[in-house]
Amino acid sequence: MSKETTPSKPTETTIRPVGTSPFKKHFKFFVFVLVEFMDGMNLSGRIGGNVYQKNGIKRNFANPGVFLTPAAGRSKGLFSLQQTLFAGLSVAVQKAWNAYGFTYINRFARVKALRGRGAFTRLNVNLTNSGQATITTPPVSLLPADPLLRGIVLANNGIHSLKLGYLPNTNAGQVLVYATAPVRPSILKPTSRMLKLIGVFDGTAASPVTLTTEYDAVFGVNAVAGVGLTIFVQVVTISATGNASPFVGYSGIVS
């Protein structure tokens, strides 16, 4: 007896360019996140459409508006310049920077080491912003600069003046001053975007320092206004080697 058989279907062959996948476009996402493993897992940054804050809060990512202000343009240009200058250093000097252990505090308040091009750029940006001479070889000292202590913000609505009282440093150091516009009293802590670099002064000089002109140049004429509003100030000392002190924050109510 003859056995009937069902003809098999011809095998289909799909030709696809090498290195491509029909699913690739459906799984594309960007990762800009700092991950740290300790007792648990901490996230800080962006993964795809989610933003993870270091306090454990997750929110949806929204594209921020791009505002290229003169200050932002200057900052980008300064970083680019330092990158170029590092590339022009001799191999021996670059190796010295690679062995230099510049430390900083990351978003998880952990002390991290920064070496090579990163250390060169960070220190020279600090020196440039504070009006001091830049360096080409790694400094000997790894110690941070002395912070500016016992600060008090004196803001006056009547004469639109802003002063900062403090305990002068015994060691040399230029102080970068960041400030906010006057904000409502319900704001207890400023965000980083609220703080603007307004100026620099000698931390060894007699207290107080008047910051009215610098403040008005950033926030507008007679910007110190609004009785009862709060002005936040953050200061960081930069030593002659580019090492920075911890940021110290103060606030004052406009009187």
Backbone as CSV, one residue per row, in Angstrom:
resi,resn,N_x,N_y,N_z,CA_x,CA_y,CA_z,C_x,C_y,C_z
1,MET,0.838,-1.184,0.000,0.000,0.000,0.000,0.875,1.236,0.000
2,SER,0.409,2.138,-0.782,1.176,3.392,-0.827,0.686,4.315,0.276
3,LYS,1.621,4.974,0.907,1.287,5.880,2.015,1.306,7.318,1.521
4,GLU,0.156,8.003,1.753,0.092,9.384,1.314,0.878,10.279,2.262
5,THR,1.580,11.163,1.702,2.351,12.123,2.503,1.956,13.533,2.128
6,THR,2.003,14.404,3.127,1.655,15.807,2.886,2.906,16.562,2.492
7,PRO,2.889,17.205,1.375,4.096,17.944,0.949,4.469,18.997,1.974
8,SER,5.717,19.019,2.294,6.170,20.031,3.270,6.308,21.379,2.599
9,LYS,6.081,22.437,3.403,6.204,23.786,2.876,7.676,24.135,2.693
10,PRO,7.969,24.844,1.651,9.366,25.249,1.457,9.832,26.164,2.583
11,THR,11.063,25.990,2.968,11.616,26.790,4.051,11.793,28.238,3.601
12,GLU,11.256,29.177,4.396,11.385,30.583,4.056,12.671,31.134,4.642
13,THR,13.357,31.894,3.893,14.607,32.505,4.336,14.456,34.016,4.328
14,THR,14.729,34.614,5.460,14.638,36.066,5.559,16.043,36.646,5.521
15,ILE,16.271,37.520,4.601,17.581,38.147,4.467,17.537,39.491,5.186
16,ARG,18.474,39.671,6.141,18.503,40.904,6.919,19.947,41.377,6.974
17,PRO,20.171,42.642,6.848,21.556,43.141,6.934,22.211,42.722,8.238
18,VAL,23.496,42.418,8.198,24.234,41.987,9.375,24.228,43.087,10.427
19,GLY,23.986,42.701,11.684,24.066,43.665,12.780,22.778,44.387,13.068
20,THR,21.688,44.018,12.400,20.416,44.683,12.668,19.456,43.715,13.301
21,SER,18.445,44.235,13.932,17.439,43.408,14.585,16.085,44.085,14.437
22,PRO,15.034,43.318,14.158,13.703,43.941,14.016,13.198,44.500,15.331
23,PHE,13.797,44.128,16.475,13.333,44.590,17.769,14.189,45.699,18.348
24,LYS,15.255,46.018,17.670,16.236,46.953,18.237,15.622,48.311,18.560
25,LYS,14.807,48.829,17.647,14.267,50.158,17.854,13.265,50.220,18.999
26,HIS,12.728,49.077,19.395,11.749,49.063,20.472,12.384,49.038,21.858
27,PHE,13.699,48.806,21.946,14.353,48.672,23.239,15.462,49.701,23.432
28,LYS,15.446,50.745,22.650,16.492,51.757,22.766,16.151,52.715,23.895
29,PHE,17.057,52.884,24.847,16.887,53.864,25.901,18.255,54.331,26.358
30,PHE,18.245,55.469,27.050,19.491,56.073,27.486,19.650,55.923,28.987
31,VAL,20.890,55.716,29.406,21.191,55.559,30.830,22.188,56.626,31.249
32,PHE,21.775,57.512,32.151,22.651,58.515,32.738,22.443,58.452,34.242
33,VAL,22.890,57.385,34.857,22.562,57.161,36.258,23.807,56.729,37.019
34,LEU,23.910,57.218,38.267,24.971,56.804,39.174,24.403,55.717,40.079
35,VAL,25.035,54.532,40.087,24.559,53.396,40.872,25.588,53.064,41.927
36,GLU,25.131,52.847,43.153,26.047,52.473,44.224,25.442,51.323,45.011
37,PHE,26.225,50.246,45.183,25.774,49.066,45.904,26.359,49.082,47.302
38,MET,25.486,49.101,48.302,25.917,49.010,49.701,25.040,47.940,50.345
39,ASP,24.332,48.315,51.431,23.370,47.378,52.004,22.212,47.175,51.035
40,GLY,21.858,48.224,50.326,20.851,48.154,49.284,21.431,48.773,48.028
41,MET,20.579,49.056,47.054,21.061,49.666,45.817,20.545,51.095,45.739
42,ASN,21.436,52.055,45.583,21.071,53.449,45.446,21.199,53.872,43.991
43,LEU,20.232,54.632,43.535,20.254,55.159,42.178,20.155,56.668,42.228
44,SER,20.854,57.320,41.313,20.757,58.766,41.184,21.027,59.137,39.743
45,GLY,19.996,59.581,39.039,20.161,59.949,37.641,18.998,59.471,36.802
46,ARG,19.231,59.331,35.510,18.160,59.049,34.566,18.362,57.714,33.875
47,ILE,17.290,56.920,33.794,17.252,55.710,32.988,16.014,55.805,32.110
48,GLY,16.229,55.953,30.804,15.098,56.065,29.906,14.214,57.249,30.258
49,GLY,12.945,56.974,30.522,11.996,58.035,30.854,11.821,58.263,32.335
50,ASN,12.664,57.627,33.173,12.558,57.767,34.618,13.770,58.481,35.186
51,VAL,13.538,59.301,36.202,14.604,59.988,36.921,14.579,59.500,38.363
52,TYR,15.716,58.956,38.826,15.828,58.445,40.185,16.603,59.438,41.038
53,GLN,15.984,59.896,42.130,16.653,60.809,43.050,17.342,60.014,44.141
54,LYS,18.396,60.611,44.720,19.185,59.878,45.703,18.401,59.585,46.986
55,ASN,17.261,60.284,47.186,16.433,60.019,48.369,15.408,58.923,48.125
56,GLY,15.506,58.250,46.954,14.626,57.125,46.674,13.386,57.462,45.873
57,ILE,13.141,58.726,45.582,11.960,59.140,44.838,12.203,58.978,43.340
58,LYS,11.206,58.433,42.640,11.286,58.279,41.189,10.220,59.147,40.536
59,ARG,10.593,59.828,39.461,9.635,60.658,38.733,9.865,60.499,37.231
60,ASN,8.893,60.946,36.459,9.018,60.889,35.012,9.967,61.977,34.522
61,PHE,10.721,61.670,33.495,11.668,62.634,32.933,10.936,63.578,31.988
62,ALA,11.250,64.859,32.122,10.711,65.868,31.215,11.874,66.642,30.625
63,ASN,11.872,66.788,29.318,12.961,67.512,28.674,12.957,68.968,29.124
64,PRO,14.055,69.418,29.735,14.099,70.815,30.186,14.325,71.749,29.008
65,GLY,13.908,72.977,29.199,14.176,73.981,28.186,15.667,74.300,28.149
66,VAL,16.183,74.538,26.968,17.599,74.842,26.808,17.766,76.360,26.732
67,PHE,18.436,76.925,27.728,18.672,78.365,27.772,20.186,78.584,27.788
68,LEU,20.739,78.998,26.673,22.174,79.227,26.591,22.457,80.669,26.992
69,THR,22.620,80.866,28.286,22.921,82.194,28.803,24.404,82.480,28.614
70,PRO,24.825,83.745,28.707,26.262,84.043,28.626,27.086,83.273,29.658
71,ALA,26.541,83.121,30.868,27.264,82.383,31.907,27.412,80.910,31.537
72,ALA,26.347,80.313,30.968,26.420,78.906,30.565,27.410,78.724,29.423
73,GLY,27.404,79.646,28.475,28.343,79.569,27.369,29.782,79.695,27.830
74,ARG,30.013,80.588,28.787,31.361,80.760,29.331,31.813,79.494,30.043
75,SER,30.919,78.876,30.811,31.267,77.664,31.551,31.626,76.526,30.606
76,LYS,30.845,76.344,29.547,31.135,75.280,28.583,32.459,75.540,27.872
77,GLY,32.688,76.804,27.527,33.940,77.139,26.867,35.147,76.921,27.754
78,LEU,34.978,77.197,29.051,36.080,77.022,29.997,36.455,75.556,30.138
79,PHE,35.465,74.682,30.245,35.745,73.250,30.342,36.410,72.739,29.068
80,SER,35.923,73.194,27.922,36.506,72.771,26.656,37.964,73.221,26.546
81,LEU,38.243,74.438,27.009,39.612,74.951,26.964,40.545,74.092,27.808
82,GLN,40.122,73.731,29.012,40.982,72.933,29.886,41.241,71.547,29.308
83,GLN,40.242,70.989,28.637,40.445,69.690,27.987,41.528,69.792,26.914
84,THR,41.490,70.882,26.154,42.478,71.087,25.104,43.871,71.304,25.688
85,LEU,43.949,72.082,26.758,45.240,72.355,27.381,45.874,71.083,27.938
86,PHE,45.060,70.211,28.497,45.602,68.953,29.035,46.204,68.111,27.919
87,ALA,45.545,68.086,26.766,46.046,67.293,25.644,47.400,67.806,25.159
88,GLY,47.708,69.081,25.416,48.974,69.648,24.986,50.112,69.471,25.976
89,LEU,49.838,68.875,27.125,50.889,68.640,28.109,51.803,67.494,27.673
90,SER,53.004,67.486,28.196,53.930,66.390,27.882,53.425,65.084,28.491
91,VAL,53.923,63.981,27.962,53.514,62.666,28.464,53.869,62.518,29.938
92,ALA,55.023,63.026,30.336,55.455,62.909,31.735,54.505,63.652,32.668
93,VAL,54.100,64.843,32.257,53.194,65.628,33.096,51.810,64.978,33.141
94,GLN,51.354,64.454,32.014,50.063,63.766,32.006,50.082,62.548,32.934
95,LYS,51.209,61.831,32.952,51.323,60.679,33.865,51.292,61.132,35.320
96,ALA,51.887,62.299,35.590,51.860,62.826,36.958,50.427,63.147,37.374
97,TRP,49.647,63.696,36.439,48.241,63.979,36.741,47.448,62.681,36.919
98,ASN,47.791,61.662,36.149,47.093,60.374,36.288,47.338,59.735,37.646
99,ALA,48.472,60.069,38.276,48.797,59.524,39.594,48.324,60.426,40.722
100,TYR,47.799,61.602,40.369,47.380,62.562,41.391,45.991,62.198,41.911
101,GLY,45.837,62.136,43.211,44.575,61.698,43.800,43.713,62.835,44.309
102,PHE,43.201,63.660,43.422,42.284,64.728,43.822,40.966,64.111,44.276
103,THR,40.461,64.519,45.421,39.236,63.938,45.959,38.081,64.929,45.906
104,TYR,36.872,64.391,45.801,35.668,65.208,45.801,34.539,64.398,46.414
105,ILE,33.422,65.069,46.690,32.255,64.416,47.294,31.205,64.216,46.217
106,ASN,30.748,62.972,46.017,29.738,62.726,44.992,28.333,62.918,45.553
107,ARG,27.322,62.578,44.746,25.928,62.825,45.138,25.467,61.966,46.295
108,PHE,26.186,60.882,46.589,25.861,60.039,47.732,26.697,60.406,48.948
109,ALA,27.360,61.579,48.901,28.198,62.064,49.994,29.356,61.118,50.271
110,ARG,29.836,60.454,49.220,30.991,59.579,49.340,32.222,60.294,48.773
111,VAL,33.368,60.089,49.404,34.613,60.696,48.928,35.144,59.863,47.765
112,LYS,35.352,60.502,46.630,35.843,59.825,45.435,37.118,60.509,44.945
113,ALA,37.953,59.736,44.245,39.204,60.270,43.702,39.010,60.646,42.244
114,LEU,39.597,61.775,41.856,39.539,62.241,40.475,40.970,62.392,39.985
115,ARG,41.292,61.748,38.878,42.672,61.731,38.407,42.753,62.203,36.955
116,GLY,43.987,62.402,36.510,44.236,62.691,35.111,43.566,63.959,34.610
117,ARG,42.962,63.853,33.421,42.324,64.992,32.776,41.235,65.610,33.656
118,GLY,40.479,64.746,34.354,39.405,65.243,35.207,39.923,66.117,36.334
119,ALA,41.017,65.677,36.980,41.599,66.456,38.074,42.177,67.771,37.554
120,PHE,42.867,67.718,36.431,43.441,68.925,35.826,42.341,69.941,35.516
121,THR,41.258,69.464,34.916,40.161,70.354,34.542,39.479,70.945,35.766
122,ARG,39.190,70.093,36.757,38.469,70.566,37.948,39.260,71.653,38.678
123,LEU,40.548,71.425,38.909,41.350,72.391,39.655,41.514,73.696,38.884
124,ASN,41.752,73.618,37.589,41.977,74.832,36.814,40.688,75.616,36.564
125,VAL,39.565,74.943,36.509,38.286,75.659,36.439,38.055,76.418,37.741
126,ASN,38.359,75.779,38.872,38.237,76.459,40.168,39.128,77.703,40.217
127,LEU,40.356,77.562,39.739,41.299,78.681,39.774,40.855,79.813,38.848
128,THR,40.379,79.466,37.675,39.926,80.487,36.732,38.710,81.234,37.268
129,ASN,37.746,80.498,37.797,36.545,81.146,38.335,36.860,82.054,39.515
130,SER,37.900,81.723,40.277,38.253,82.535,41.439,39.314,83.588,41.114
131,GLY,39.654,83.732,39.830,40.581,84.780,39.423,42.025,84.533,39.797
132,GLN,42.414,83.282,39.955,43.779,82.941,40.325,44.518,82.295,39.151
133,ALA,45.841,82.253,39.245,46.664,81.692,38.175,46.431,80.188,38.070
134,THR,46.328,79.689,36.848,46.137,78.252,36.641,47.462,77.512,36.808
135,ILE,47.384,76.187,36.866,48.568,75.357,37.089,48.685,74.325,35.973
136,THR,49.899,73.852,35.723,50.116,72.806,34.719,50.580,71.502,35.345
137,THR,51.210,71.560,36.515,51.653,70.343,37.202,50.793,70.120,38.443
138,PRO,50.629,68.880,38.860,49.789,68.607,40.029,50.345,69.273,41.288
139,PRO,49.476,69.850,42.130,49.954,70.440,43.378,50.388,69.369,44.365
140,VAL,51.223,69.778,45.296,51.704,68.837,46.309,50.627,68.567,47.343
141,SER,49.938,69.609,47.757,48.943,69.482,48.816,47.651,68.871,48.297
142,LEU,47.110,67.924,49.071,45.815,67.328,48.766,44.729,67.844,49.706
143,LEU,45.102,68.738,50.610,44.154,69.222,51.609,43.155,70.190,50.987
144,PRO,41.894,70.132,51.397,40.921,71.106,50.906,41.190,72.481,51.500
145,ALA,40.649,73.502,50.879,40.785,74.856,51.401,39.936,75.015,52.660
146,ASP,40.231,76.050,53.444,39.464,76.307,54.663,38.099,76.896,54.311
147,PRO,37.018,76.352,54.866,35.693,76.917,54.594,35.507,78.259,55.308
148,LEU,34.586,79.048,54.800,34.268,80.335,55.408,33.163,80.104,56.444
149,LEU,33.459,80.395,57.715,32.548,80.052,58.804,31.870,81.278,59.408
150,ARG,30.827,80.999,60.188,30.059,82.012,60.926,29.511,83.094,60.013
151,GLY,28.972,82.671,58.897,28.415,83.636,57.954,27.046,84.135,58.372
152,ILE,26.753,85.367,58.023,25.451,85.966,58.270,25.102,86.863,57.083
153,VAL,23.909,86.684,56.532,23.463,87.437,55.361,22.681,88.663,55.835
154,LEU,23.110,89.840,55.381,22.471,91.103,55.744,21.862,91.707,54.491
155,ALA,20.529,91.617,54.357,19.819,92.112,53.177,18.854,93.220,53.592
156,ASN,18.918,94.359,52.898,18.103,95.523,53.259,17.278,95.981,52.064
157,ASN,15.970,95.983,52.228,15.065,96.385,51.164,15.089,97.897,50.931
158,GLY,15.271,98.680,51.993,15.216,100.140,51.874,16.292,100.704,50.970
159,ILE,17.521,100.218,51.114,18.628,100.716,50.288,19.114,99.651,49.296
160,HIS,18.385,98.543,49.223,18.678,97.462,48.271,20.138,97.007,48.369
161,SER,20.579,96.698,49.571,21.969,96.294,49.772,22.040,94.855,50.256
162,LEU,23.165,94.208,49.935,23.410,92.842,50.367,24.839,92.748,50.873
163,LYS,24.990,92.274,52.109,26.309,92.090,52.700,26.395,90.698,53.312
164,LEU,27.627,90.216,53.415,27.876,88.918,54.039,28.912,89.098,55.132
165,GLY,28.506,88.806,56.361,29.439,88.819,57.477,29.995,87.422,57.680
166,TYR,31.238,87.324,58.170,31.889,86.020,58.293,33.113,86.143,59.201
167,LEU,33.668,84.991,59.538,34.926,84.929,60.269,36.054,84.799,59.254
168,PRO,36.940,85.793,59.110,37.991,85.733,58.088,38.881,84.507,58.241
169,ASN,39.327,83.984,57.102,40.248,82.845,57.097,41.653,83.295,57.464
170,THR,42.374,82.430,58.144,43.777,82.731,58.434,44.671,82.346,57.265
171,ASN,44.235,81.364,56.468,44.997,80.953,55.286,44.427,81.630,54.042
172,ALA,45.301,81.885,53.080,44.875,82.562,51.854,43.856,81.717,51.109
173,GLY,42.952,82.399,50.440,41.938,81.703,49.652,40.914,82.667,49.107
174,GLN,40.527,82.464,47.869,39.481,83.269,47.249,38.148,82.551,47.417
175,VAL,37.102,83.313,47.685,35.801,82.733,48.004,34.817,82.998,46.864
176,LEU,34.282,81.920,46.284,33.223,82.038,45.288,31.885,82.157,46.010
177,VAL,31.047,83.109,45.560,29.760,83.352,46.207,28.627,83.017,45.240
178,TYR,27.731,82.139,45.667,26.532,81.806,44.912,25.331,82.327,45.705
179,ALA,24.319,82.823,45.009,23.155,83.370,45.710,21.887,83.115,44.903
180,THR,20.763,83.200,45.593,19.459,83.090,44.936,18.813,84.466,44.866
181,ALA,17.841,84.598,44.002,16.982,85.772,44.045,16.143,85.688,45.321
182,PRO,15.561,86.795,45.794,14.690,86.711,46.972,13.538,85.728,46.722
183,VAL,13.338,84.786,47.641,12.313,83.762,47.476,11.355,83.798,48.666
184,ARG,10.198,83.198,48.515,9.188,83.198,49.565,9.671,82.410,50.788
185,PRO,9.198,82.764,51.966,9.683,82.120,53.206,9.406,80.621,53.285
186,SER,8.454,80.131,52.506,8.127,78.702,52.580,9.220,77.823,51.987
187,ILE,10.127,78.403,51.206,11.241,77.639,50.645,12.338,77.545,51.700
188,LEU,12.611,76.336,52.139,13.585,76.122,53.204,14.964,75.738,52.691
189,LYS,15.046,75.269,51.448,16.332,74.870,50.878,16.318,75.147,49.389
190,PRO,17.308,75.885,48.879,17.309,76.204,47.449,17.774,75.023,46.611
191,THR,17.276,74.946,45.386,17.782,73.958,44.445,19.046,74.497,43.784
192,SER,19.784,73.609,43.141,21.027,74.037,42.500,20.772,75.032,41.375
193,ARG,19.615,74.938,40.717,19.302,75.846,39.611,18.947,77.246,40.099
194,MET,18.576,77.361,41.361,18.247,78.675,41.916,19.499,79.475,42.262
195,LEU,20.603,78.777,42.522,21.843,79.440,42.943,22.669,79.862,41.728
196,LYS,23.041,81.126,41.697,23.848,81.679,40.612,25.164,82.222,41.172
197,LEU,26.239,81.992,40.428,27.534,82.549,40.818,27.499,84.054,40.598
198,ILE,27.683,84.822,41.674,27.598,86.274,41.540,28.951,86.964,41.667
199,GLY,29.949,86.315,42.285,31.229,86.998,42.432,32.222,86.229,43.266
200,VAL,33.343,86.888,43.543,34.440,86.293,44.302,35.083,87.377,45.148
201,PHE,35.558,87.006,46.347,36.251,87.967,47.201,37.322,87.252,48.015
202,ASP,38.207,88.031,48.607,39.307,87.503,49.408,38.790,87.088,50.776
203,GLY,38.910,85.817,51.087,38.390,85.312,52.354,39.187,85.731,53.569
204,THR,40.374,86.308,53.365,41.171,86.784,54.497,40.878,88.244,54.836
205,ALA,40.083,88.929,53.993,39.788,90.348,54.215,38.824,90.521,55.379
206,ALA,38.763,91.750,55.879,37.898,92.048,57.024,36.431,91.878,56.657
207,SER,35.647,91.435,57.603,34.205,91.241,57.439,33.470,92.531,57.810
208,PRO,32.298,92.837,57.188,31.608,92.076,56.131,32.066,92.500,54.746
209,VAL,31.631,91.734,53.745,31.893,92.087,52.358,30.570,92.530,51.720
210,THR,30.602,93.618,50.950,29.408,94.120,50.273,29.280,93.456,48.907
211,LEU,28.114,92.865,48.643,27.887,92.108,47.412,26.779,92.708,46.557
212,THR,26.376,93.952,46.849,25.236,94.557,46.160,25.465,94.666,44.660
213,THR,26.606,95.192,44.258,26.892,95.385,42.831,26.892,94.051,42.094
214,GLU,27.549,93.037,42.665,27.612,91.723,42.044,26.216,91.084,41.964
215,TYR,25.427,91.286,43.007,24.082,90.712,43.049,23.190,91.346,41.983
216,ASP,23.259,92.672,41.866,22.439,93.374,40.878,22.847,93.021,39.451
217,ALA,24.142,92.735,39.239,24.613,92.387,37.901,24.002,91.081,37.415
218,VAL,23.633,90.208,38.341,23.055,88.912,37.980,21.537,88.941,38.002
219,PHE,20.958,89.552,39.027,19.507,89.485,39.218,18.768,90.773,38.837
220,GLY,19.484,91.817,38.449,18.831,93.051,38.037,19.022,94.177,39.041
221,VAL,18.771,95.403,38.575,18.968,96.593,39.409,18.018,96.559,40.604
222,ASN,18.561,96.888,41.781,17.780,96.892,43.029,17.082,95.544,43.258
223,ALA,17.822,94.452,43.008,17.236,93.116,43.126,16.981,92.710,44.569
224,VAL,17.698,93.325,45.521,17.471,93.022,46.939,16.218,93.766,47.352
225,ALA,15.088,93.095,47.296,13.799,93.742,47.560,12.809,92.702,48.073
226,GLY,11.775,93.201,48.725,10.728,92.320,49.220,10.916,91.974,50.683
227,VAL,10.384,92.820,51.568,10.532,92.583,53.004,9.915,91.231,53.376
228,GLY,10.665,90.443,54.118,10.183,89.130,54.537,10.604,87.996,53.628
229,LEU,11.100,88.305,52.428,11.594,87.258,51.541,12.978,86.792,52.003
230,THR,13.411,85.648,51.504,14.679,85.045,51.940,15.680,85.013,50.784
231,ILE,16.929,85.332,51.097,18.025,85.194,50.142,18.985,84.132,50.673
232,PHE,19.226,83.099,49.865,20.169,82.043,50.228,21.526,82.334,49.596
233,VAL,22.582,82.087,50.350,23.947,82.294,49.880,24.762,81.038,50.173
234,GLN,25.534,80.593,49.197,26.476,79.498,49.403,27.869,79.984,49.017
235,VAL,28.857,79.611,49.820,30.234,80.032,49.564,31.149,78.821,49.560
236,VAL,32.187,78.901,48.730,33.204,77.852,48.676,34.554,78.530,48.488
237,THR,35.518,78.154,49.305,36.855,78.736,49.242,37.728,77.934,48.286
238,ILE,38.473,78.641,47.434,39.390,78.008,46.486,40.817,78.413,46.862
239,SER,41.669,77.426,47.151,43.051,77.715,47.506,43.866,78.024,46.255
240,ALA,45.125,78.409,46.442,46.002,78.743,45.318,46.343,77.520,44.465
241,THR,46.059,76.319,44.963,46.304,75.097,44.187,45.042,74.599,43.493
242,GLY,43.928,75.297,43.672,42.680,74.890,43.043,41.820,73.988,43.889
243,ASN,42.332,73.560,45.045,41.530,72.726,45.948,40.408,73.548,46.568
244,ALA,39.248,72.958,46.654,38.070,73.667,47.152,37.705,73.205,48.559
245,SER,37.095,74.101,49.299,36.549,73.747,50.611,35.164,73.139,50.423
246,PRO,34.589,72.560,51.459,33.176,72.168,51.368,32.310,73.418,51.169
247,PHE,31.184,73.260,50.496,30.236,74.359,50.359,29.595,74.637,51.719
248,VAL,29.452,75.907,52.032,28.789,76.315,53.271,27.640,77.243,52.899
249,GLY,26.459,76.971,53.446,25.281,77.743,53.081,24.782,78.606,54.215
250,TYR,24.316,79.796,53.862,23.721,80.741,54.804,22.474,81.352,54.179
251,SER,21.640,81.939,54.996,20.448,82.601,54.485,20.112,83.798,55.358
252,GLY,19.402,84.754,54.763,19.000,85.943,55.501,17.658,86.427,55.002
253,ILE,16.874,87.005,55.905,15.562,87.565,55.551,15.718,89.040,55.197
254,VAL,15.125,89.438,54.087,15.204,90.836,53.671,14.464,91.701,54.669
255,SER,15.158,92.679,55.237,14.559,93.542,56.255,14.132,94.863,55.649
